[in-house]
């Protein structure tokens, strides 16, 4: 079985395990909607007070990442350029290719009430971490652009 088929199979089994552990129902307050050719590996966590999104984006300038929240959807968009040495080298064969390049856009549907004007995003050591504080009240969330610190 080649690497791509193995990954698809592992992802399928992982999804089955998660569903079985949850009694067939997801307790997650959101899901990811991707519409590009690749999406960085992403973890979505929940605590009593906030939702946390952690995205592995090594090789991407944090100033080139666009994060927006509107209508219950958090959109994270950016691009990873191919390394110059890959463009310049006369490559005849890739023995293994797992690093994705190019544009990505990840949209996360947020079903919990959050305080949209308190969303924070930080970049450190190749990881983007976004904190979305929960709102126990009934105030309406506004659309915001989130700067990366």
N, C-alpha and C positions, 0 to 999 in steps of 0.2 A: 504494500500500500504506500503510495507516495505521500510526501509531507502534507500537501493540501487536503487530500482525502482523509488523512489521519486527523488533522485539525478539525475538519467538519464532523467527523465521527466523535471525537472527544467533546466538542461543543454540544453535540446532540445528547450524548450520555450525561454530560454535566447538567444540561437543562432538565433531563428526566429525573436525575437525582434531586435537584432543587425542588421540582414539582412534587415529588414523592414526600420529601421532608416537610413540605407545607400542606400536606393533605390534598395535593392537586390544585391548590389555590395560591396565588402569589400575594404576599403581604406587602409587597413593594408599593410605595405611593406614586410611582412613576414608571415610565418605560422609555427606552431610547428609540428614536426614529431617525435612521440615517438615510441620506439620499445622495451620497457621493460614493466614489469608488473605494474609499477606505475610511476607517474611523480609528482614532487612537484607542488603545486599551483604556477602559474607563470603569471605575468602581463607583457605586452610588450607595451611600450609607445613611442611616437615620439614627439620631439620638432623640432624647426627650425634647430637646430645645431647637434642633436644627437638622437640615439635610446637608450632606457633604458629598461633593462630587470631586473625585480625584482622577486626573487624566494624565497618562504618560505621553509627554510631547517632547522628548529629547530632540535637539537639533532645530527647534523652532524658536525664533526670537519672540519673547513674550509681548513685545510691542506690536507684533504683527498678528496678534490674536484678537478677534472681535467677539465679545460676549454681550449678549442682549437678553433681557427678560421682557416678555410681552404676552398678555393673554394666557398665562399659565404655561408658557413654553420658554425654556431657557435654550438659547442657541449659542453654540460655541463654534467659531469658524476660523480657519487659518490655513497655512500652507507650509509644507516642508520641501525645501529645494534639494534637488539631488546634489550630492557632494561633487565639487569640481573635479576631483580625481576620477570619478566615474564617467564624467563627460569626456575627459581628456584621454583616458586609457582606451586602448584598443582591445576591449574585452571580447573574447571569443566564446566564453561559456561561463555561466554562473553555476557553481557547484551547490550553492544554497542561497536563496534570496527571500528574506523575511522582512526587510525594512521597506516600508511604504513611503512614497514621495508624492508630492502634488497637493492639490487642494482637498480639504475635508470640511464637512459641516455635520455637526452632531446636534440634534434637537432632543431635549429631554422634557417630557410632559410632566409638569409638577401638579399633583392633585391635592397636596397639602396647602393650607393657607400659609403664605410667607410674608415677611416684611420686605417688600421689594427694594425699598430705598436703603436697606441695611445689608444687601448682598455684597460680599467681599470676595475677591479673587487674588491669589498669590501664586507666584511661580518660584520654585526653588529646586535645584538639582534635577531638572528635566521633568518635574511634575507640576501640573497646574492643579491647585486646590481651590474649590469654590464653596463658600459657606453661605447657606440660605437659611437665615433664622426663621423659625416657625412663628406664626402670628396666632395666638390663642383667641384673638378678637375677631370681629367680622368686618374689619376695614378692607376696602377695595384696594387691590394691588395696582400700582401704576407701571407703565412701561419705563424701563431704565436701561442705560448702557453702562456696563460694569468695567471700570479700568482694572488692569492687571498690575499689581504692586510687585 
